[in-house]
Amino acid sequence: MKKFYLTLMLVAFATTAAMAQVSVDDVNTESKQRGFENDMKIHQLDADYVSDAKLRADRIAKRKEHNTVDFTANLHGSLTAYSKSWQASGDNTVTVLANLNFLHTYNKGRFTLTNTATGKFGYNNMKMEIADEQRGVWFKNVDEIALSTSPQWALVKNWSYGANVKFRTQFAPGYGARGDKQKGAYRISNFMTPGYLDASLGFTYILPSEKFPLKVNLAPIAMSATYVNDSAVFWTLDGGVATKKDKAYGVPFGHKSKYEGGLSIQLDFDKTWGKDGWLRYRTTAYSFYGWITDISSQKKFVATADVPEYEHVVPTIRWENTIDIKATKHISTQIYFQLYYNKAELDKLQVSSMLSVGLTYTFKNK
């Protein structure tokens, strides 16, 4: 019993000592309502969202939005054959003609870039008598390469300003005679003989009519260059005797180029009819008037001793017309007509016309 009281007294003493050493003050804490914010953005991503296929499709759609492509290829020809017993006179002939037309337009904001490329090449095979022997001889009848580029910036409604650069030449040599005379001595043309480079700065007006899509380019500053790289065209053979010409294609003998300064005007029209585009008419009329006869010479405005009897007083005119008539998707008829006059080259009007039927392929991205 004494042990119990002793233990109780020890516990009471320890408790009193602890209470004496620890004191708790009253603390009044102001209660505030706390909120939590989450500024992390969460997006739901599909598996196709970052796929390569979708990225490629987006890039293609963007390119198609700014780019318009129009490509046409034609292969036309004709064949005429007669047997030896045919009563009426006639010669076996083969004609092959290939045409390529490419048009690319890039448009973004106020800027427009138009690029064109055309190629025409045709060959005939006709039976001729050579050294008392009938042979089939190939010779070209159509040959042209034409490239152009035109960057333009919108000025006001339907008007723009910019540059126009055009280049023309031929693929293969041309000869002034047939048969065994298709040799260097009879050559009258070749690649870059002649070659033409036309460059101009001016204004372009587009007629605001879908029924009559006419484009007019007026260039108060223009340059026309002619190149003759093959010296054989400066010589002619008359009775086997070589005769020198004073000039070829307006370029003086001993020179390979001529540069003229002046002004130019060009009209372009391109219209398609029918739901399937069965009829298309394209025409381009270009005229250059040179008031500086030779930029590189000291006497630019009159004829000189190096250029006898040469003054550019009549404008150069080139008018091309192409009519495409589709019978089916891949069979068409083409009618082509060209009128050309350049007094510096030949004081005569040059006219070319052609009608052909054959295969065609057309691609448009819009």
Secondary structure, 3 states (H helix, E strand, C coil): CHHHHHHHHHHHHHHHHHHHHCCCCCCCCCCCCCCCCCCCCCCCCCCCCCCHHHHHHHHHHHHHHHEEEEEEEEEEEEEECCCCCCCCCCCCEEEEEEEEEEEEEEEECCEEEEEEEEEEEEEEEEEEECCCCEEEEEEEEEEEEEEEEEEEEEEECCEEEEEEEEEEECCCCEECCCHHHCCHHHEEEECCECEEEEEEEEEEEECCCCCCCEEEEEEEEEEEEEECCCHHHHEEEECCEEEECCEECCEECCCCEEEEEEEEEEEEEEEEECCCCCEEEEEEEEEEEEEECCCCCCCCCCCCCCCCCCCCCCCEEEEEEEEEEECCCCEEEEEEEEEEEECCCEEEEEEEEEEEEEEEEEEECC
